[in-house]
Amino acid sequence: MTANLEADQAAIQGYYRFIEKADETKVTPESLLHTHRQRTIERMRAQRTVLCIQDETLISYSTRTPWEGLEVIGRNQTSAVSQGVRLHATLAVTAAGLPLGLLRCAYGSQGGAHAPGTQRWVDGLRDTMKAAEQVRAGTRILAVMDREGDKFALFDAYRQQARVHLLVRARHNCTLEGGRKLFACMGAGAAKGYVEVPLGRLSRRVKAGRILHEGRTGRLARMAVRFRRVSLPPTAGFQGEPVPVWAIHIREASPPSGQKGVVWRLLTTCAVRTVAEAMEMVGYYLRRWRIADTFRVLKGGCKVEELGVEGAASLHRVITLYAVMAWRILLMTLLGRQGPETQAETVFTDGELRALCGFARRYGLPKVTNLQTAMLVTAMLGGYRNRKHEPPPGVKIMWRGYSRLEIGAAFYAAAAGPPRVQRE
């Protein structure tokens, strides 16, 4: 017992030296992510289409004692500042939305030729281009971004290469050649076709007395599809010819009474000549929620806003490690739904399977026979009730179950022999 306690103390000291002693360990978020990034690129090589989704999230530490290196991430109505960490990440997913891994975790306001709010997105795109150099030419790679990524600098960077395409939700109603506005041009003319798109329910959002979103009911919406080729003019600070792109306009034809119709405006460098190709791009854009799910696991499951390490540099290292864990939780959740007959060993380690089987026997849970049952037992450890009409477990439930599983796996780690998976 004494030896075990000493080993534990050594492990704890090693952890804090690894995380908090930057000058001694020379450990950076890039070096921590390096191996995972290379494995992600390897998985990208097997795909025909890969979506590299960029987004950022703000991680607040305002309730803690101010730490060195934290950023100002917001101000309230009384001008009190909120301190925290800005994480800008790139997640690679398949065309079907299965997460392949993280390509990048960047922090703070990166310096460069562009304004800080733009430079982060340009750096992310260039990093995706660098990763694309290691992927076969037959794989189509799209950099997918929400409105925050609607920067001319990105389109300017795109035309300097032809490997990574852009798919961005339009934010700026810029003036095109001839004086016509972009949004008016996108919505003009007869619809090229109509498609039905399921819209999820959204709650009304209010912050500081300001309505951020009116909310909407869940419904199957009939959407009018329009698309055309346009040329984006250079903005201030850029020279050269306009950048030709394809503009896709999707508008709800007959919204319910009293509700505003849904409108999506997308810009892409991929050719769009048919309704099917336009809807393919819309489907790819909707995969953007995968990175939002990853951030939700990072905050709600991994609880990175409650970390006890001090200093921004240490937080960056720990958050990077947890970001990889959040990716794995999301992958496990989706694989459990999409590939139920997959062997459990493809996702779980031997120690985790031993612990799962032990929990299943002790608490009378379903037998662990494949990935689907392994995921079900993990979810039930997190509080999932497995009732007849209950929806599949979400990422938060999976995180709680997986956290408990890891504790159990620690007790099985020293056990010899293969996992006792009860196969039928």
GUTIMI-503093 format. One line per 8 residues: number of its first residue (from 1); their letters; for each residue x, y, z of C-alpha. Coordinates in steps of 0.25 Angstrom, whole numbers, plus 5000, padded with zeros to 4 digits. Example, Ala and Ser with C-alpha at 12.3 -4.5 7.8 and 13.67 -1.06 7.14 Angstrom:
1) AS) 5049,4982,5031 ~ 5055,4996,5029
END
This chain:
1) MTANLEAD) 5000,5000,5000 ~ 5011,5009,5004 ~ 5018,5007,4990 ~ 5005,5010,4983 ~ 5003,5023,4990 ~ 5017,5027,4987 ~ 5015,5024,4972 ~ 5002,5032,4973
9) QAAIQGYY) 5009,5044,4979 ~ 5020,5042,4968 ~ 5009,5042,4957 ~ 5003,5054,4963 ~ 5016,5062,4964 ~ 5019,5058,4950 ~ 5006,5063,4945 ~ 5007,5077,4951
17) RFIEKADE) 5022,5077,4945 ~ 5017,5073,4932 ~ 5005,5083,4932 ~ 5010,5095,4939 ~ 5025,5096,4937 ~ 5026,5101,4923 ~ 5040,5106,4923 ~ 5045,5092,4928
25) TKVTPESL) 5036,5083,4920 ~ 5035,5091,4907 ~ 5021,5085,4905 ~ 5012,5093,4896 ~ 4998,5090,4891 ~ 5004,5088,4877 ~ 5013,5077,4883 ~ 5002,5071,4891
33) LHTHRQRT) 4993,5070,4879 ~ 5003,5066,4869 ~ 5001,5050,4870 ~ 4986,5052,4870 ~ 4987,5061,4858 ~ 4995,5051,4850 ~ 4985,5040,4853 ~ 4974,5050,4848
41) IERMRAQR) 4981,5052,4835 ~ 4983,5037,4833 ~ 4968,5035,4835 ~ 4965,5047,4825 ~ 4973,5039,4814 ~ 4962,5028,4814 ~ 4951,5038,4811 ~ 4945,5043,4798
49) TVLCIQDE) 4941,5056,4804 ~ 4946,5062,4817 ~ 4940,5074,4824 ~ 4950,5083,4833 ~ 4941,5091,4842 ~ 4946,5103,4848 ~ 4940,5110,4860 ~ 4943,5117,4873
57) TLISYSTR) 4938,5116,4887 ~ 4940,5125,4900 ~ 4944,5118,4912 ~ 4941,5127,4925 ~ 4949,5128,4937 ~ 4943,5140,4942 ~ 4940,5134,4956 ~ 4954,5131,4959
65) TPWEGLEV) 4966,5140,4964 ~ 4971,5147,4951 ~ 4982,5138,4945 ~ 4994,5143,4937 ~ 4991,5142,4922 ~ 4976,5141,4922 ~ 4969,5149,4911 ~ 4957,5159,4912
73) IGRNQTSA) 4946,5151,4906 ~ 4934,5160,4909 ~ 4928,5171,4916 ~ 4915,5173,4923 ~ 4905,5185,4924 ~ 4913,5191,4935 ~ 4926,5190,4927 ~ 4932,5179,4936
81) VSQGVRLH) 4941,5170,4928 ~ 4940,5155,4927 ~ 4954,5148,4927 ~ 4956,5134,4921 ~ 4962,5126,4909 ~ 4958,5127,4894 ~ 4959,5114,4887 ~ 4960,5113,4872
89) ATLAVTAA) 4959,5099,4867 ~ 4958,5091,4854 ~ 4950,5078,4854 ~ 4951,5068,4843 ~ 4938,5060,4840 ~ 4934,5051,4829 ~ 4923,5055,4819 ~ 4913,5047,4828
97) GLPLGLLR) 4917,5055,4840 ~ 4926,5045,4847 ~ 4937,5052,4854 ~ 4951,5048,4850 ~ 4959,5056,4860 ~ 4964,5070,4863 ~ 4974,5077,4854 ~ 4977,5089,4862
105) CAYGSQGG) 4975,5096,4876 ~ 4979,5110,4876 ~ 4978,5120,4887 ~ 4978,5135,4888 ~ 4979,5146,4877 ~ 4989,5141,4867 ~ 4997,5152,4861 ~ 4999,5154,4846
113) AHAPGTQR) 4996,5163,4834 ~ 4981,5163,4837 ~ 4973,5168,4849 ~ 4972,5159,4861 ~ 4958,5155,4858 ~ 4962,5151,4844 ~ 4975,5145,4846 ~ 4970,5133,4854
121) WVDGLRDT) 4962,5129,4842 ~ 4973,5131,4832 ~ 4983,5123,4841 ~ 4973,5112,4842 ~ 4970,5111,4827 ~ 4985,5111,4825 ~ 4987,5100,4835 ~ 4976,5092,4828
129) MKAAEQVR) 4984,5094,4815 ~ 4997,5089,4821 ~ 4989,5076,4826 ~ 4983,5074,4812 ~ 4997,5073,4806 ~ 4998,5060,4813 ~ 4985,5055,4807 ~ 4983,5048,4794
137) AGTRILAV) 4978,5057,4782 ~ 4966,5049,4781 ~ 4960,5053,4794 ~ 4952,5066,4793 ~ 4954,5075,4805 ~ 4945,5087,4809 ~ 4948,5097,4820 ~ 4934,5099,4826
145) MDREGDKF) 4931,5112,4835 ~ 4919,5120,4840 ~ 4917,5135,4839 ~ 4929,5138,4847 ~ 4938,5132,4836 ~ 4932,5141,4825 ~ 4945,5149,4822 ~ 4950,5153,4809
153) ALFDAYRQ) 4964,5149,4814 ~ 4960,5135,4814 ~ 4955,5135,4799 ~ 4968,5143,4796 ~ 4976,5131,4802 ~ 4968,5121,4795 ~ 4971,5126,4781 ~ 4986,5124,4784
161) QARVHLLV) 4984,5109,4784 ~ 4973,5099,4779 ~ 4974,5088,4789 ~ 4964,5093,4800 ~ 4951,5098,4796 ~ 4942,5108,4805 ~ 4928,5107,4809 ~ 4924,5119,4818
169) RARHNCTL) 4911,5124,4823 ~ 4910,5139,4817 ~ 4910,5150,4827 ~ 4913,5162,4819 ~ 4903,5168,4809 ~ 4915,5173,4801 ~ 4913,5182,4788 ~ 4916,5174,4775
177) EGGRKLFA) 4920,5179,4762 ~ 4909,5188,4756 ~ 4905,5193,4770 ~ 4896,5181,4773 ~ 4895,5176,4787 ~ 4900,5161,4789 ~ 4887,5157,4797 ~ 4878,5163,4787
185) CMGAGAAK) 4885,5156,4776 ~ 4885,5143,4783 ~ 4870,5143,4786 ~ 4866,5148,4772 ~ 4859,5140,4761 ~ 4851,5128,4761 ~ 4854,5116,4770 ~ 4862,5105,4763
193) GYVEVPLG) 4855,5095,4771 ~ 4849,5091,4785 ~ 4853,5082,4796 ~ 4848,5078,4809 ~ 4858,5080,4821 ~ 4855,5076,4836 ~ 4857,5088,4845 ~ 4859,5085,4860
201) RLSRRVKA) 4852,5093,4871 ~ 4859,5105,4876 ~ 4856,5112,4889 ~ 4855,5127,4890 ~ 4868,5133,4895 ~ 4869,5146,4903 ~ 4882,5152,4908 ~ 4882,5165,4917
209) GRILHEGR) 4869,5169,4912 ~ 4872,5167,4897 ~ 4865,5157,4889 ~ 4876,5148,4882 ~ 4867,5138,4875 ~ 4851,5138,4875 ~ 4851,5123,4875 ~ 4844,5114,4865
217) TGRLARMA) 4836,5101,4865 ~ 4841,5088,4860 ~ 4836,5085,4846 ~ 4838,5079,4832 ~ 4840,5092,4824 ~ 4838,5093,4809 ~ 4850,5101,4804 ~ 4852,5109,4791
225) VRFRRVSL) 4866,5107,4785 ~ 4873,5117,4777 ~ 4888,5118,4773 ~ 4897,5126,4764 ~ 4911,5130,4761 ~ 4916,5143,4767 ~ 4929,5150,4769 ~ 4933,5155,4782
233) PPTAGFQG) 4940,5169,4781 ~ 4953,5171,4789 ~ 4950,5179,4802 ~ 4959,5190,4808 ~ 4974,5185,4809 ~ 4973,5175,4797 ~ 4976,5177,4783 ~ 4974,5169,4770
241) EPVPVWAI) 4962,5163,4763 ~ 4949,5159,4770 ~ 4948,5144,4774 ~ 4938,5136,4767 ~ 4929,5127,4776 ~ 4916,5120,4776 ~ 4905,5126,4784 ~ 4894,5117,4790
249) HIREASPP) 4881,5123,4795 ~ 4871,5114,4803 ~ 4858,5121,4808 ~ 4846,5115,4815 ~ 4834,5116,4805 ~ 4822,5116,4814 ~ 4826,5118,4829 ~ 4816,5116,4840
257) SGQKGVVW) 4807,5128,4843 ~ 4814,5137,4853 ~ 4828,5131,4850 ~ 4839,5137,4842 ~ 4843,5128,4831 ~ 4857,5121,4831 ~ 4867,5127,4821 ~ 4881,5121,4819
265) RLLTTCAV) 4892,5128,4810 ~ 4904,5120,4807 ~ 4917,5124,4799 ~ 4925,5112,4793 ~ 4937,5111,4784 ~ 4931,5097,4779 ~ 4923,5097,4766 ~ 4908,5097,4768
273) RTVAEAME) 4900,5095,4755 ~ 4888,5086,4760 ~ 4879,5086,4772 ~ 4885,5073,4777 ~ 4899,5080,4777 ~ 4893,5092,4785 ~ 4887,5082,4795 ~ 4899,5075,4796
281) MVGYYLRR) 4906,5087,4801 ~ 4895,5091,4810 ~ 4896,5077,4816 ~ 4911,5079,4818 ~ 4909,5092,4825 ~ 4899,5086,4835 ~ 4911,5076,4839 ~ 4916,5089,4845
289) WRIADTFR) 4909,5086,4858 ~ 4919,5074,4861 ~ 4929,5085,4866 ~ 4918,5091,4874 ~ 4915,5077,4880 ~ 4930,5076,4883 ~ 4931,5089,4890 ~ 4918,5085,4898
297) VLKGGCKV) 4925,5073,4903 ~ 4938,5080,4906 ~ 4930,5090,4915 ~ 4918,5082,4921 ~ 4925,5068,4921 ~ 4940,5071,4924 ~ 4936,5084,4931 ~ 4949,5091,4927
305) EELGVEGA) 4943,5104,4933 ~ 4945,5098,4947 ~ 4960,5094,4945 ~ 4969,5097,4957 ~ 4982,5099,4949 ~ 4987,5113,4949 ~ 4992,5122,4938 ~ 4988,5123,4923
313) ASLHRVIT) 4999,5114,4918 ~ 4995,5103,4927 ~ 4981,5104,4924 ~ 4984,5103,4909 ~ 4991,5090,4911 ~ 4980,5084,4919 ~ 4969,5089,4910 ~ 4976,5083,4898
321) LYAVMAWR) 4976,5069,4905 ~ 4962,5070,4909 ~ 4958,5074,4895 ~ 4963,5061,4890 ~ 4955,5054,4900 ~ 4943,5062,4896 ~ 4945,5057,4882 ~ 4946,5043,4886
329) ILLMTLLG) 4933,5044,4894 ~ 4926,5050,4882 ~ 4932,5039,4873 ~ 4927,5028,4883 ~ 4913,5034,4884 ~ 4912,5034,4868 ~ 4918,5021,4866 ~ 4908,5014,4876
337) RQGPETQA) 4897,5019,4867 ~ 4903,5018,4853 ~ 4911,5005,4855 ~ 4904,4996,4865 ~ 4910,4983,4860 ~ 4924,4988,4861 ~ 4933,4981,4871 ~ 4934,4988,4884
345) ETVFTDGE) 4949,4987,4883 ~ 4950,4997,4872 ~ 4947,5008,4882 ~ 4949,5003,4896 ~ 4962,4998,4902 ~ 4964,4984,4909 ~ 4963,4991,4923 ~ 4950,4998,4919
353) LRALCGFA) 4944,4986,4914 ~ 4947,4978,4927 ~ 4941,4989,4935 ~ 4929,4990,4926 ~ 4926,4975,4927 ~ 4929,4976,4942 ~ 4918,4987,4944 ~ 4909,4980,4935
361) RRYGLPKV) 4909,4967,4944 ~ 4909,4975,4957 ~ 4897,4984,4953 ~ 4889,4974,4944 ~ 4892,4983,4932 ~ 4891,4977,4918 ~ 4902,4968,4913 ~ 4914,4974,4906
369) TNLQTAML) 4914,4967,4892 ~ 4917,4978,4882 ~ 4919,4993,4881 ~ 4905,4996,4882 ~ 4903,4989,4896 ~ 4916,4995,4901 ~ 4911,5009,4898 ~ 4898,5005,4905
377) VTAMLGGY) 4904,5001,4917 ~ 4913,5013,4917 ~ 4901,5022,4916 ~ 4894,5015,4927 ~ 4906,5017,4936 ~ 4904,5032,4933 ~ 4889,5031,4937 ~ 4882,5027,4924
385) RNRKHEPP) 4870,5019,4927 ~ 4868,5012,4914 ~ 4853,5013,4914 ~ 4845,5009,4902 ~ 4842,5022,4896 ~ 4854,5030,4901 ~ 4863,5036,4891 ~ 4877,5031,4889
393) PGVKIMWR) 4887,5036,4900 ~ 4894,5049,4897 ~ 4908,5054,4899 ~ 4907,5059,4913 ~ 4901,5045,4918 ~ 4912,5038,4910 ~ 4923,5047,4917 ~ 4917,5044,4931
401) GYSRLEIG) 4917,5029,4928 ~ 4931,5029,4922 ~ 4936,5037,4934 ~ 4931,5026,4943 ~ 4936,5015,4934 ~ 4950,5021,4935 ~ 4950,5020,4950 ~ 4946,5006,4949
409) AAFYAAAA) 4956,5003,4938 ~ 4967,5007,4948 ~ 4964,4995,4957 ~ 4964,4986,4945 ~ 4977,4991,4938 ~ 4986,4981,4945 ~ 4977,4969,4942 ~ 4983,4959,4933
417) GPPRVQRE) 4977,4953,4921 ~ 4967,4957,4910 ~ 4954,4964,4913 ~ 4943,4955,4917 ~ 4933,4960,4906 ~ 4921,4951,4907 ~ 4918,4948,4892 ~ 4905,4942,4888
END
